[in-house]
Amino acid sequence: MVKSIGRRQVLREGMGLAAGLAALGISGLTIPALAQGEQVVPFSDFPADFNPSPRPGVRYLDTRTIESFLTPSDRFFTVQHYGQPEVDPATYKLRVTGLVERPMELSLADLKQRPRQELAAGFECSGNNKGRMNGLVGNARWTGTSLAALLRDCRMKSQAREVVFFGADKGSEEVSHGGTTEKVEQRFARSLAVDDAERAQVLVAYEMNGAPLSLYQGAPVRLIVPGWYGVANIKWLEHIHVQDRRFMGKFMAREYVTLRGHQVTGETIWNETSVSRMQLKSMVARVTRTGDRYKILGFALTDGTPLKAVEVRIDNGSWQRATIDSTSTPQSWKLFTVTWQKPASGEHTIVSRAIDINGSIQPTDEELSLKKTRWENNGQVARKIVIS
């Protein structure tokens, strides 16, 4: 079975995206929109009732419909823990406090007067998985100002060790102490070590794909930490606090914690780490057909470490090297394609794996057997299709 997508609609949307990409200095020649006569071949293992908006405030990207290097704002994935606070851009203030010589309070206009910086960055939720069809993912062009420059202007003190980022979203959490419990209101917060916060690519962002941030993408200001999982990219950012010790908030020390086992001299050593940099990952997103020629399209993500290759295997055949889109940047997702000539009729399994320049290879599920938590799911993703 082959599903047709209206070529006129694809061309119309593609032309608009191409213009937007050109305005941002990105070539639009590699947009993977459907060509004349090209048709999508459905995955036979994809749920027929897949809903990219399963509940209010939650949205998955239907990766079968990727048609551009940049993910539109209204299709970029979104999740949150405490709802979506509506912050008035006219009265917005970003505070910088703690171990700094010059505490600051900046309006949105103040942030826009600082040196402007743009970059393409893709990331996924650390809870992205096969059950969600790996739809908690996206890639966008972000515009803002350098966090490192802002921290330099605030003159961090020598004892500074961590930078904590608080969103405007908040909720009530139960805290136990001395045999009793009580409810405490807390803001969503994450932290970065000073060295990570001072990386040149980290942005205090106020635009996405050339437009102001939407409500679900953290308007009016959010943090963008290229190479890190989505949880680090704090939305509705309103407070930055510099301190001399590790931040132990709920979403750093009690949730978004990965438990992995490591074999050391015949013994399994269990190590818990806070979710941070993205693990090497790729997946096949869709298959299309033009006559008897098939094309496999997918994407890969890294923590910024350059890729050596992305490879695709069909059934139990040999691994084939994919072509990686030249539009890709170190921080963006990497779109890849493989041509599949005259496949035999019947059901086929397609899987991809990413390999970085250090020789690390995206693992199989079996190789992840000692990972006991649901975060950082980077196992190889198998997809099935039926050729009739």
N, C-alpha and C positions, 0 to 999 in steps of 0.2 A: 504494500500500500504506500502511495506517495501523496503527500499533502502539498497542494499548490498555494503559493503566497502571491498576492497581487503585485505584479511587477511595477505597475504605475505607482502604487503606494510606496514600494521599496525605493524606487528611483526618486520620488518626491522627498522622502525622509532622508535618503542618502545625500541628495544635493544640499539639503539644509545642513546636515552634519558636516559635509565637506567644506562648506563655506565657513562654518564655525571653527573647524580644525585649522583651516588656512589662516583665519584671524589670530589663532593662538600659536602660529608658527609650526604647525604639525601638518605634514603632507596628508592629503586626503586620498591619495592614489591607492592606498592599501585597505580601504574600507571593505570589509568582507560581506557586502550586500550581494543579494542574488543576481546572477547574470541572466541574460536572455535565455529562456528555456531551462534554467536551473530549478530543480525542485527539491524540497526537503524530504528525506527518508525518515519516517518516525522511528524512534527507539521502541523496541517491543517490550522493554523492561521499565518504561517510564509510566507512572500511574496516569490513567486516563482522566482521573479527577484531580490532577495536580492543580493546586490553587496558589498562585504567587502572592496573594494577600490573604493569608489564613485568618487573621484577626486584626482589629484596628491597631494601627501603629506598627505593624510588622509587614515587611515586604521582602520577598525573595526575587532575585533576578532569574527569569526563565532563560537559562544559558543556551537553550536551543535557538533563541531569537537574537543572539548577538549579531549586530549588523554594523558595528563601528568600533573603532579603537577606544573611544570614550563612551562611557555608560551615561545615558541621559539621567538627569537628577530624579525624574519621576519613575525611573526604573531601577536606580541604584538601591541595593539592599538597605533595610533599616530595621534595627531592633533597639530596645531600650529597657531599663529596669524600673524606672520611676515615672513613666509617662513622658509627654512632650510639653515642657514649659514654654509658654509664649512670652518671649522677652522683647520688650519694646526697643527697637534700634535707636530711637531718639533719646532715650534715657539710659541706654546701656553703658556700663562701666566695667572695665577689667582692672582688678586690683592686683598688685604685685607686692607681697609682704614677706616677712621673715628675716632671714639672714642676708639682708641687702643694706647697703649704705644709703641708697636712695629709693625708698618705697614709692610706688607710682600708682596712679589711678588714671586710666585712659578711656576716653570715649571711642565710639566707632570711628568718628571723624579723625581723632588723634591717631588711631591705628592706620587709617588710610593715608595719613600724611607721612608715615614712616616709609622707608625704601620698600618698594613693591617687589615681590618675588613670586614666580610661577613655577610649577612643576607638575608633571603627570605622575600620579601614584595610584596603584591598585592595591587592594587588600581584601581580606575575607574575615568574617567572624571566626574566632577560634573554636566556636561550636559548630561550624559548618560541617556537614556530613552527608552521607548518601541518603539518609532518611529525609533530608531536606532537599534532595536533588542537588546538593552543593550549590544552592542558589544564594547563599549569604556571601556575595562577592560583587565586586564592581571595580571600575577603573575610571578615573576622572582627572581633569585638569584643575588644580587647586591654586588659588591666588590669595596671597596674604603678605605677612611680613615675617622676617626671621626671628624665631624665638631666641636664638643665640645672641643676636644683636640687642634684643630687648633686655636680656639678662645682663649683658655687658654694661648697658646704660644704667641698669639698677645697681651695678657694682656689688656683685655677690661677695660675701665675706669668705675668708680663707677656710673656715670650718664648715662651709656648705658641703653637703653630701648628696642630698636628694632634692628634687623639685617636684612638688605635688600640684596637681591640676584638679580643680573642683568645677563641676558643672552646676548649672542652675537647677537641674532636676534633683529632687530629694524624696526621701521616703522614711518611714518609721521602721527601725530595726530593734529586735529584742536582744538585750545584752544581759548576760548572766554574771553575777559576782556575789561572793559570800553566801551562796545558797539561795539567792533571790534573783529575780529578773525584773527588768524595767524596759520600757520603750524609749528609744532615743532617736530623734530625728537626725538623719545624716544625708549629706549630699553625695551624689555619685562622684567618686574620685579615684584617680590613679596617679602613679608617680614614675619618674625617670631618674636614674642616677645622673649626676651633674654632667658627666662625660657624654651620656646619651642625649641629654637635653641641649647640649651645646653643638650637636651636629649641624652642619650647614643646611641640611635639607629640611629640618623640622620647622613647620610653619604655624603661626597663629593666623588662621585662614578665615576670610570673609566672603570668598566667591568660589563657585563651583561651575566649571565649564563656561566661564565668562559671565555668570549671573550671580546675584546675591544668593547666599545659602537659603535653602527652603527650611521650613519648620522641622521636617523630619531629618534633615541633614545638619541640624544644629544651629540654626540662625539665632543671632546674627554672627556669632564667632565660634569657631571650633579649633581644636588642635589637630594637626596632621603630622603623623610620625611615620614617614615612609619606611617600609620594610617590616613594620610591626603589625600584629593582629589588630582588628578593628577596635577592640576594647581600649587600646591605648590612645585612640584618636578621639579624645574627649569632645563631646558635643555640648553646645550651650555654655561654652567656657566663660567663667566670670571671675575666677580667683586663682592666682598662681602663688604658692607659698614655698619658700626655700628653707630647708631645715638641715640639722646636723646628724640625723639618724634615719633609719629605714622607716618608711611609712607603712603601717600595718592595717590599713583600712580593709573592709570586708572584701572588696573586689581586687585587692592585691594579695592578701594573706590567707583568706578563708574560701573565697571563690576564685575561679580562673587560676587554679593551681593544678599542675600536671604531676601525676605520680608515675615515675618510670623506674623499672628495674634494670640494673646493669650487672653483668657477670664479671666478678673480680676474683681471680684465683679460685674459681669453682664455686663461689658464693654469690648469691643474688643480693646486691646492695640497692635499697630503695631510696630514691631521691625525689623530693618535692620541689618544684620550681614554679615561680609565678609566670603565667603566660606572657610572652614578650615578643621576640622576633619570630617572623613567620618561618615555618618549616618548608623545605623544598617540596613543591606540589605542581601537578599538572592534571588536566582531565580533558577528555574528548567532549565537546559541547554539542556538535551536530554533524550529520552526514547529509550531503546533497548529491543529486544525480543530474547529469546532463548527457542524455543518450545512454550509452553503456559505460560512461566514465563517471566515477564517484570521487567526491572530495570530502576529506575528513578535516574538520576545523576544531581547534581546542585552544586552551590558554594555559600558561604556566605562571607561577608566582614564586618569588624568592625574597630573601631578606635584603636584597641589594647585591648579593654575590652574583657575578655574571654567570650566565648559563654556558655550558659547553655544548649541550645538545638537548633536544627533545626527541624521543623515539616513540614509535607507535607499532604495536603488534596486533595482527589480525589472527584470531583463533590461536593456534599454537605455532604460528610461523615465526620467522626471524624478525628481529626488531629493525624497523625502517626509520631512517633519520628524517625528521620533519623539516620543512622550511619555516623559519621564524620570521615574522613580520619585521621589516626594517624600521617601522615606526616605534618599536619598543624602546624603552629607556631602562636604566638600571632599577628605577623605582616602580615602573609601570608593570601591568601584566604583559605577558609575551604571547601574542596570538600566533598560532602555528597551523600549518596545513600539510596534508599528505594526499597525493593522488592515488586512487585505488582503481586499477584498470580491470574491467570485466570480471567482477566477482561471481562466484558460482551461486546458484540459487540455494535458498535455505537460510537458516539462522546462523549468524556470525557474532563473535565476541570481539570487541575492540577495546584495547587498553593503551594508555600512554604512560611514559615515565620521563621525568626531568633529570638531567645530570648537570651539576655545576662544574666550574673550572677547577675545583679542589678534588673532583672525583666522587663527591657524594651523589648517591643515586636515590631517587624517590623510592621508599620501601614498599614492599607488599604488606598486606594485612598480617600475614604470618610473622613477618619481621618486626611487627609492632605488638607482638603478643605480650610483651612486658610493660606496655603502657596501659595503665588501669583506669584512666579517667577519660572523659569524653572530649576534652580540649585538644587542640592541635592535631586534627585528623588529616594527616597527609598521605595516607595509604593510596596505592594505585587504585584507580576507579575504572571498573569494567563496565562497558555498555554493550547492549545486544540490539541487533537489527535483523530484520528478515528481508532477504532479497528474493523477489518473486519472478 
